[in-house]
Amino acid sequence: MTNAKDEIQSRSRLPDSLAKTMAQAGLLQLYVPRAIGGPEIDPNTAFLAVEELSKLDGSVGWCSFVASAVSIYADWLPADLGRELFGQPIDIRVAGSFRPTGHATADAGGFKIGGRWNYLSGLNHANWLFLN
């Protein structure tokens, strides 16, 4: 962890290898429902896991907490859609912001999203963004 701590400190982000290992271990998706392949950890156990990660490095715990907290919204999806979107084995690495400063406008075949969010913890290793 010493090398990772140094890299976290110098680059202000998790090393890619650490983020990948955390994702594979389910530490970035603690609340994702079992119905779509997630661990669906109860809040007390999730908090204890984040606490242990934070003892190693506060940034590691914070990124686990933020990604897991945002990934809980996967439970809003029908299970078949969640499995299709996030793959099997599941791969949800979410960065998000709860600041309601964005907007979406209909565009050909989808939406164009705009806005300003001053930070998104975990952005560099995310494969999904939650922006409101």
Secondary structure, DSSP 8 states (H G I E B T S, - for coil): -HHHHHHHHHHSS--HHHHHHHHHTTTT-TT--GGGT-----HHHHHHHHHHHHHH-HHHHHHHHHHHHHHGGGGGS-HHHHHHHHTTTT---EEEE-----EEEEETTEEEEE---S--TTGGG-SEEEE-
